[in-house]
């Protein structure tokens, strides 16, 4: 095989994943940064009404020191709320994506193939797990597990199918773009460079 040939040649065997797979670390980082942006933007939009209240308080007094104090307190509280929202959003979405891609990669390794059922299983298990840790009575958690499992499977099936089809199409286009003439041209250029090097050494 290709991996054995590379190992015999003293190289490191290539471990390219199946079509459509996403690295666990990459997916987790994307989830964390997306959660940071979403959580911060959500808290920033929620502070619009509070900013209006601060403006009304500032308009009700003519003392410059009092206006400055109100503005400073409002900015400090807003910064704390936005930072807290960003951290909470990043942690939640990061945990979700880490669990999803971890389960998906585990299914790929155990089944030996990557298809839409891996994505459906990962989505269903992840939604069920997060439904289980939500606060509430045991009956409420059991309901959340069932609903989350069904929703995760229902949402991930079409999304996973589209993802795999797009990945297959992209890989096919990349393979078709590598025509034999391009490969021969590259080989001829390498051969010409080797000939020039040999000539220079002979001189």
ZITABEL-V390683 format. One record per residue. SS is DSSP state (hx for helix, st for strand, lp for the rest). PHI is phi as a letter, one per 30 degrees, with the letter a starting at -180 (999 if undefined). PSI is psi in degrees with one decimal (999 if undefined). Layout:
SS_PHI_PSI + SS_PHI_PSI
This chain:
lp_999_173.5 + hx_d_-39.8 + hx_d_-39.5 + hx_d_-38.9 + hx_d_-41.3 + hx_d_-35.2 + hx_d_-39.9 + hx_d_-33.1 + lp_d_-0.7 + lp_i_8.4 + lp_c_179.2 + lp_c_128.2 + lp_d_138.2 + lp_d_140.7 + lp_b_58.5 + lp_d_129.5 + lp_d_167.9 + lp_d_168.3 + lp_d_131.9 + lp_i_0.1 + lp_d_151.3 + lp_b_134.8 + lp_d_141.6 + hx_d_-44.2 + hx_d_-42.9 + hx_d_-45.5 + hx_d_-38.8 + hx_d_-43.5 + hx_d_-42.5 + hx_d_-41.6 + hx_d_-40.8 + hx_d_-49.2 + hx_d_-37.6 + hx_d_-41.5 + hx_d_-37.0 + hx_d_-47.2 + hx_d_-44.3 + hx_d_-46.0 + hx_d_-41.4 + hx_d_-42.3 + hx_d_-37.8 + hx_d_-44.3 + hx_d_-36.3 + hx_d_-40.4 + hx_d_-30.5 + hx_d_-15.1 + lp_d_2.9 + hx_d_-45.0 + hx_d_-36.4 + hx_d_-33.8 + hx_d_-35.0 + hx_d_-37.6 + hx_d_-40.1 + hx_d_-40.5 + hx_d_-37.3 + hx_d_-40.5 + hx_d_-38.2 + hx_d_-34.0 + hx_d_-18.7 + lp_d_-5.7 + lp_b_150.0 + lp_c_-1.4 + lp_d_120.9 + hx_d_-37.7 + hx_d_-40.3 + hx_d_-40.4 + hx_d_-41.9 + hx_d_-40.6 + hx_d_-43.3 + hx_d_-42.1 + hx_d_-42.2 + hx_d_-45.1 + hx_d_-40.0 + hx_d_-41.3 + hx_d_-39.0 + hx_d_-45.2 + hx_d_-38.2 + hx_d_-42.3 + hx_d_-42.3 + hx_d_-42.7 + hx_d_-42.9 + hx_d_-42.4 + hx_d_-42.2 + hx_d_-42.6 + hx_d_-38.0 + hx_d_-44.7 + hx_d_-43.3 + hx_d_-44.0 + hx_d_-42.0 + hx_d_-40.8 + hx_d_-43.2 + hx_d_-52.1 + hx_d_-32.7 + hx_d_-42.5 + hx_d_-39.4 + hx_d_-49.1 + hx_d_-36.7 + hx_d_-42.9 + hx_d_-43.1 + hx_d_-53.1 + hx_d_-29.5 + hx_d_-46.3 + hx_d_-39.4 + hx_d_-46.2 + hx_d_-34.3 + hx_d_-41.3 + hx_d_-38.1 + hx_d_-43.0 + hx_d_-39.6 + hx_d_-38.1 + hx_d_-21.9 + lp_i_11.4 + lp_a_149.9 + lp_c_112.3 + lp_b_-173.5 + hx_d_-24.0 + hx_d_-28.0 + hx_d_-42.3 + hx_d_-41.6 + hx_d_-44.3 + hx_d_-40.6 + hx_d_-43.0 + hx_d_-42.5 + hx_d_-44.9 + hx_d_-39.5 + hx_d_-46.0 + hx_d_-38.0 + hx_d_-40.2 + hx_d_-42.4 + hx_d_-29.3 + hx_d_-29.0 + hx_d_-31.9 + lp_d_-2.7 + lp_d_146.6 + lp_d_150.3 + lp_k_-179.9 + lp_d_164.9 + hx_e_-38.1 + hx_d_-40.2 + hx_d_-39.2 + hx_d_-39.2 + hx_d_-39.3 + hx_d_-42.2 + hx_d_-37.2 + hx_d_-45.5 + hx_d_-45.9 + hx_d_-43.8 + hx_d_-39.6 + hx_d_-43.7 + hx_d_-43.9 + hx_d_-41.9 + hx_d_-43.1 + hx_d_-41.8 + hx_d_-34.5 + hx_d_-39.2 + hx_d_-24.1 + hx_d_-54.9 + hx_d_-37.7 + hx_d_-41.4 + hx_d_-39.2 + hx_d_-44.2 + hx_d_-41.8 + hx_d_-46.2 + hx_d_-39.3 + hx_d_-42.1 + hx_d_-40.4 + hx_d_-41.8 + hx_d_-40.9 + hx_d_-40.8 + hx_d_-43.6 + hx_d_-36.5 + hx_d_-41.1 + hx_d_-36.2 + hx_d_-42.3 + hx_d_-38.9 + hx_d_-29.1 + hx_d_-20.6 + lp_d_81.8 + lp_d_157.5 + hx_d_-33.3 + hx_d_-37.9 + hx_d_-41.2 + hx_d_-41.9 + hx_d_-38.3 + hx_d_-41.0 + hx_d_-41.6 + hx_d_-39.4 + hx_d_-37.4 + hx_d_-39.4 + hx_d_-42.1 + hx_d_-40.1 + hx_d_-39.1 + hx_d_-39.5 + hx_d_-41.3 + hx_d_-41.7 + hx_d_-37.8 + hx_d_-40.4 + hx_d_-41.1 + hx_d_-41.2 + hx_d_-34.1 + hx_d_-35.6 + hx_d_-33.6 + lp_d_999
